[in-house]
Amino acid sequence: MRETLQQAGRYLIGAFMALAVDLGMVTLGMQAGWPVLAARSAGLLAGVTTTYFFNRRYTFSPQHPASLQDWGQYLLQQLMGTALNFAVSSALIYVSAREWWQIWGAVLVGAAAGFCVNFFSARRHLHR
């Protein structure tokens, strides 16, 4: 139990890093005139990739090597939480006036919705 709590704490640090990357991508994409769904997609992919590399190094320390195949499997296993994150945040952005604080709030609420699902999925994949 203690190990799981420690991992959850480190995973949360990685999640905040990913959130910053995600927010940056979404903000830049929206300012560049990208459609909401394109900006969210780019932000989520960059965020999940951030968690993959952070969690490999600091949270779970897997014995298997990093590879494109391993990253792809990680992305697939993160799909449910990421889909939940995407749906919640995109819906909130879509109905907002798209001020920066509304965009950031929507991304934060979406990230919180997907956090628990993604933690246990990542733990299962990277802690094998």
C-alpha positions in Angstrom: 0.0 0.0 0.0 2.8 2.4 0.9 4.5 1.8 -2.4 1.3 2.5 -4.3 0.8 5.8 -2.4 4.4 6.8 -3.1 3.9 6.0 -6.8 0.6 8.0 -6.9 2.5 11.0 -5.5 5.2 10.8 -8.1 2.6 10.1 -10.8 0.8 13.3 -9.7 4.0 15.3 -10.2 4.3 13.8 -13.7 0.6 14.6 -14.2 1.2 18.3 -13.3 4.1 18.4 -15.8 1.9 16.9 -18.5 -0.9 19.3 -17.6 1.6 22.2 -18.2 2.6 20.8 -21.5 -1.1 20.1 -22.4 -2.1 23.6 -21.4 0.7 25.2 -23.5 -0.3 23.2 -26.6 -4.0 24.0 -26.2 -3.3 27.7 -25.6 -1.0 28.0 -28.6 -3.3 26.0 -30.8 -6.3 28.0 -29.9 -4.4 31.3 -30.4 -3.2 30.0 -33.8 -6.8 29.4 -34.8 -6.9 25.6 -34.6 -10.2 24.0 -34.0 -10.9 23.0 -30.4 -10.6 19.3 -31.2 -7.3 19.7 -32.9 -5.8 21.8 -30.1 -7.0 19.3 -27.5 -5.7 16.3 -29.5 -2.2 17.8 -29.8 -2.2 18.8 -26.1 -3.3 15.3 -25.0 -0.7 13.5 -27.1 2.0 15.8 -25.8 0.8 15.3 -22.2 0.6 11.6 -22.4 4.0 11.4 -23.9 5.3 13.5 -21.1 3.9 11.1 -18.5 5.3 8.1 -20.3 8.9 9.4 -20.1 8.5 10.8 -16.6 6.8 7.8 -15.1 9.3 5.4 -16.8 12.2 7.2 -15.0 10.8 8.4 -11.7 7.5 6.6 -10.8 7.6 3.0 -11.8 11.2 2.2 -13.0 10.3 -0.7 -15.3 12.8 -3.4 -16.2 11.9 -3.5 -19.9 13.5 -0.9 -22.2 11.7 2.1 -23.7 10.8 1.6 -27.3 8.3 2.9 -29.8 6.3 -0.2 -29.3 6.3 0.3 -25.5 5.2 3.9 -26.0 2.4 2.8 -28.3 1.2 0.2 -25.8 1.3 2.9 -23.1 -0.8 5.2 -25.2 -3.4 2.5 -25.8 -3.6 1.7 -22.1 -4.0 5.4 -21.3 -6.9 5.7 -23.8 -9.8 5.4 -21.4 -8.6 8.1 -19.0 -7.4 10.2 -21.9 -10.8 9.9 -23.7 -12.6 11.0 -20.5 -10.1 13.9 -20.2 -10.7 14.8 -23.8 -14.5 14.6 -23.7 -14.9 16.7 -20.5 -12.4 19.4 -21.4 -13.5 19.7 -25.0 -17.1 20.0 -24.0 -16.3 22.7 -21.4 -14.1 24.6 -23.9 -16.8 24.3 -26.6 -19.5 25.9 -24.4 -17.2 28.6 -23.0 -16.3 32.1 -24.3 -12.8 30.7 -24.7 -11.0 33.2 -22.4 -7.6 31.8 -21.3 -8.9 31.1 -17.8 -11.8 29.1 -19.2 -9.6 27.1 -21.5 -7.2 26.3 -18.6 -10.0 25.5 -16.2 -11.5 23.1 -18.8 -8.2 21.4 -19.3 -7.7 21.1 -15.5 -11.1 19.6 -14.9 -10.6 17.1 -17.8 -7.2 16.1 -16.4 -8.6 15.5 -13.0 -11.4 13.3 -14.5 -8.8 11.1 -16.2 -6.1 11.0 -13.5 -7.2 8.0 -11.5 -8.0 5.9 -14.5 -4.7 6.7 -16.1 -2.7 6.1 -12.9 -3.8 2.5 -12.5 -3.4 1.8 -16.2 0.1 3.2 -16.2 1.0 1.3 -13.0 -0.1 -1.9 -14.6 1.9 -1.3 -17.8 5.1 0.2 -16.4 5.3 -1.7 -13.1 5.2 -5.2 -14.6 
